[in-house]
């Protein structure tokens, strides 16, 4: 059996030590689970909101995920996206459409 040494602690000191211990354990769990810590207050959107922002269907969104144009984040079975990444995908989609239109018009001339 382990030997215990009792030392007198104030209630505040005990709470501080417990808080530090809990913080260190939680940060260890976050790093072990490979969960990125929230460094910014980036807005997340649901799959439905992303679909409406992009103006595409769910199968198109899945294709874009496979191609690496969209990065989904899951919490349980729910899928979320970062608004900034939605806007990047939207702008790259517009650039692709513009270049496709330009190549078709140059081919017609």
C-alpha positions, -999 to +999 in steps of 0.1 A: +000+000+000+013+035-008+023+059+020+005+091+022+017+124+037-009+149+048+000+185+044-021+214+055-037+233+025-061+262+024-093+257+004-081+282-022-048+264-026-066+230-030-090+244-056-061+260-075-041+227-076-072+208-087-079+233-114-043+231-127-045+193-127-078+192-146-065+217-171-034+197-178-054+164-182-079+180-205-052+195-227-036+161-229-068+146-240-073+173-266-038+167-280-042+129-279-075+130-297-059+153-323-086+178-319-075+213-329-079+239-302-100+269-311-075+296-319-100+319-336-137+323-334-142+308-368-178+304-377-190+269-385-219+261-408-240+229-411-241+208-443-275+223-452-262+259-448-231+251-468-253+236-496-273+268-498-242+291-497-225+271-525-256+266-545-248+229-552-263+196-543-252+172-516-236+148-541-216+177-555-205+186-520-194+149-514-174+150-547-157+183-537-148+166-504-132+137-522-113+162-545-101+181-515-120+213-524-141+211-491-129+198-458-157+185-436-155+183-398-176+158-380-189+157-345-206+124-340-226+119-371-231+156-378-211+173-405-198+209-403-177+232-425-158+264-418-174+294-434-140+307-446-134+274-464-168+275-480-160+309-493-127+297-507-144+267-524-170+291-538-143+315-552-123+286-567-155+272-582-162+306-598-127+308-612-130+273-627-163+283-643-148+315-657-119+297-672-142+271-687-164+298-703-133+316-716-119+284-732-153+276-748-156+311-763-121+311-776-127+277-792-158+292-810-138+321-825 
